[in-house]
């Protein structure tokens, strides 16, 4: 074969995109690759989207009542616990309604056109696996995580006299939900690294980290149960904190109530 023919073949190989088929394995068994991430990953995406959409409402929902001097009127007709729990529930319902406006069309598209629609990466809707365990954990972390963040942010906002002042202190708590995204490399390559373990069990980062690991398949059942217990317990504590913060902070119109002062007060 002449050198000209060899050079022509080499040029053709360089200019032609190679055909690559990727096969992934987990515990010695073949998996569905990127398609297996879609179903549990929806819960992680929905969780972060709702936090972004509802953050301002979580902060201003309580402080506006203090600024308008209507908190004391409401407290004369109902208990602080009933008032704050109703407020948190209404915020969650409002967020879910906004989420459903996006989810319902996607579900209809999945049911009616799943064989004709492909996601980025060539993933067909008809080939998305539905793992009951991953979907169950995704739903539980989604609900408990939202309850925890809503209770925490509503409770903090009840300590401040205005929404503007409260917003200055909400940033670190809000940003903590997004920090685990930057450790995605460790989540995939080293799921048992120290930073991954810390984020999995630290309350403010646990929902996002657990949802991420649940989506990519690096979260074991035992780790999921421990992390879920941490998030669920934190949700109960933040709801109790929100009730107490509103009880003692609702009448403080001109100053901020400190955390130390809040828990040193007797019932």
C-alpha positions in Angstrom: 0.0 0.0 0.0 1.4 3.4 -1.0 2.1 6.1 1.5 -0.5 8.2 -0.2 -3.2 5.6 0.5 -2.0 5.2 4.1 -2.1 9.0 4.7 -5.6 9.1 3.1 -6.9 6.4 5.5 -5.3 8.2 8.5 -6.9 11.5 7.5 -10.3 9.7 7.1 -10.0 8.2 10.6 -9.1 11.5 12.2 -12.0 13.3 10.5 -14.6 10.7 11.3 -16.2 10.7 14.8 -15.7 7.3 16.4 -18.7 5.3 17.5 -18.5 4.7 21.3 -20.9 2.6 23.4 -20.6 3.1 27.2 -21.7 0.3 29.5 -21.7 1.0 33.2 -21.6 -1.6 36.0 -22.5 -1.5 39.7 -21.6 -4.3 42.1 -20.8 -6.5 39.1 -24.2 -5.9 37.4 -24.9 -3.9 34.3 -26.8 -0.6 35.0 -28.9 1.7 32.8 -26.2 4.4 32.8 -27.4 8.0 32.7 -31.0 6.9 32.3 -31.1 5.6 35.9 -30.3 9.1 37.2 -33.4 10.8 35.7 -36.2 9.5 37.9 -34.5 10.1 41.3 -32.8 13.2 40.0 -36.1 14.9 39.5 -36.6 15.1 43.3 -33.2 16.9 43.7 -34.0 19.3 40.9 -37.5 20.0 42.3 -36.0 20.5 45.8 -33.6 23.2 44.7 -36.1 24.9 42.4 -38.6 25.2 45.2 -36.0 26.6 47.5 -35.2 29.3 45.0 -38.9 30.1 44.3 -40.0 30.1 47.9 -37.0 31.6 49.7 -38.4 35.2 49.7 -41.8 34.0 50.8 -40.2 32.0 53.7 -38.4 35.2 54.8 -41.1 37.8 54.3 -44.1 35.8 55.3 -43.5 36.5 59.0 -41.6 39.8 59.0 -44.3 41.5 57.0 -46.8 40.7 59.7 -44.6 42.3 62.2 -43.9 45.4 60.1 -47.7 45.8 59.5 -48.5 45.3 63.2 -51.0 42.4 62.6 -49.1 39.7 64.4 -50.4 40.7 67.8 -54.0 40.7 66.4 -53.7 37.2 65.1 -52.2 35.9 68.3 -55.3 37.1 70.2 -57.5 34.7 68.3 -55.2 31.6 67.9 -52.2 29.8 69.4 -48.8 30.7 68.1 -48.2 27.0 67.2 -51.3 26.8 65.1 -50.5 30.1 63.4 -46.9 29.2 62.5 -47.7 25.6 61.4 -50.5 26.9 59.2 -48.1 29.4 57.7 -45.4 26.8 57.0 -48.1 24.4 55.5 -49.4 27.2 53.3 -45.9 28.0 52.0 -45.3 24.4 51.1 -48.7 24.1 49.4 -48.0 27.2 47.4 -44.6 25.9 46.3 -46.0 22.5 45.3 -48.7 24.2 43.2 -46.0 26.1 41.4 -44.1 22.9 40.9 -47.1 21.0 39.6 -47.6 23.6 36.9 -44.2 22.4 35.5 -44.4 18.7 36.4 -47.9 17.9 35.1 -47.1 18.8 31.4 -43.9 16.7 31.7 -45.9 13.7 33.1 -48.4 14.0 30.3 -45.5 14.1 27.8 -44.0 11.0 29.4 -47.4 9.1 29.2 -48.4 10.2 25.7 -45.1 10.7 23.8 -42.5 8.7 25.8 -41.4 6.7 22.7 -40.9 9.9 20.6 -39.1 12.2 23.0 -35.4 12.0 23.9 -33.6 13.8 26.6 -30.0 15.2 26.2 -27.5 12.4 25.8 -29.9 10.4 23.7 -31.9 9.1 26.6 -35.4 8.1 25.6 -38.2 8.6 28.0 -39.4 5.0 27.3 -36.1 3.6 28.6 -36.0 5.5 32.0 -36.0 2.9 34.8 -38.2 3.5 37.8 -36.3 2.1 40.9 -38.9 2.0 43.7 -36.2 2.3 46.4 -34.5 5.3 44.9 -37.8 7.0 44.2 -39.1 6.4 47.7 -35.9 7.8 49.3 -36.0 10.7 46.9 -39.6 11.6 47.9 -38.8 11.3 51.6 -35.7 13.5 51.4 -37.7 16.0 49.3 -40.5 16.4 51.8 -38.4 16.3 55.0 -35.8 18.7 53.5 -38.4 21.2 52.5 -40.0 21.0 56.0 -36.6 21.5 57.6 -35.6 24.5 55.5 -39.0 26.2 55.7 -39.2 25.8 59.5 -35.6 27.1 59.8 -36.0 30.1 57.6 -39.4 31.1 59.0 -38.1 30.7 62.5 -35.1 32.9 61.8 -37.2 35.6 60.1 -39.4 35.8 63.2 -36.5 37.0 65.2 -35.9 40.1 63.0 -38.0 43.3 62.9 -37.9 43.6 59.1 -37.5 41.5 56.0 -34.5 43.5 54.8 -32.6 42.9 58.0 -33.6 39.2 58.0 -32.4 38.7 54.5 -28.8 39.6 55.5 -28.6 36.6 57.7 -30.5 34.1 55.5 -27.7 33.8 52.9 -25.5 31.2 54.6 -28.5 29.0 55.5 -29.9 29.2 51.9 -26.5 28.8 50.2 -25.7 25.7 52.3 -28.4 23.8 50.3 -26.4 24.3 47.1 -22.8 23.7 48.4 -23.0 19.9 47.9 -23.4 20.4 44.1 -19.7 21.5 44.0 -18.6 18.2 45.3 -20.2 16.2 42.5 -16.7 14.9 41.5 -16.2 13.3 44.9 -19.8 11.9 44.9 -19.1 9.9 41.7 -15.5 8.9 42.1 -15.1 8.8 45.9 -18.5 8.5 47.6 -17.0 7.6 50.9 -14.6 10.6 51.1 -14.8 12.7 54.3 -16.4 15.8 52.6 -19.1 13.6 51.2 -19.8 11.9 54.5 -19.9 15.3 56.3 -22.3 16.8 53.8 -24.5 13.6 53.9 -25.1 13.9 57.7 -24.9 17.7 58.3 -28.6 18.9 58.5 -28.3 21.9 56.2 -26.5 20.0 53.5 -27.9 16.5 54.0 -31.1 16.9 51.8 -29.2 18.0 48.7 -26.2 15.7 49.2 -28.5 12.7 49.9 -30.7 13.5 46.8 -27.5 13.8 44.7 -26.1 10.5 45.9 -29.4 8.8 45.6 -29.6 10.0 41.9 -26.2 8.7 40.9 -26.5 5.5 42.9 -23.8 6.0 45.5 -26.1 6.2 48.5 -26.5 2.9 50.3 -29.7 2.0 52.2 -28.0 2.3 55.6 -26.6 5.7 54.8 -29.9 6.8 53.4 -31.7 5.7 56.6 -29.2 7.5 58.9 -29.2 10.7 56.8 -33.0 10.6 56.5 -33.3 10.3 60.3 -31.0 13.3 60.7 -33.1 15.4 58.3 -36.5 14.3 59.8 -35.3 15.0 63.3 -34.0 18.4 62.2 -37.3 19.1 60.5 -39.1 18.5 63.9 -36.6 20.7 65.7 -36.8 23.5 63.2 -40.6 23.5 63.4 -40.4 23.7 67.2 -37.8 26.5 66.8 -40.1 28.4 64.4 -43.0 28.2 66.9 -40.9 29.5 69.8 -39.2 32.2 67.7 -42.6 33.5 66.5 -44.0 33.3 70.1 -41.3 35.6 71.5 -40.3 37.5 68.4 -43.7 38.5 67.1 -44.1 41.5 69.5 -40.5 42.7 69.0 -41.1 45.4 66.4 -37.9 47.5 66.9 -35.1 45.0 67.7 -33.7 41.6 66.9 -34.2 38.8 69.3 -31.0 36.9 69.9 -30.8 33.1 69.9 -29.4 33.1 73.4 -32.3 35.3 74.6 -34.8 33.1 72.9 -33.8 29.9 74.7 -33.2 31.5 78.0 -36.7 32.8 78.3 -39.1 30.7 80.3 -42.5 29.5 78.9 
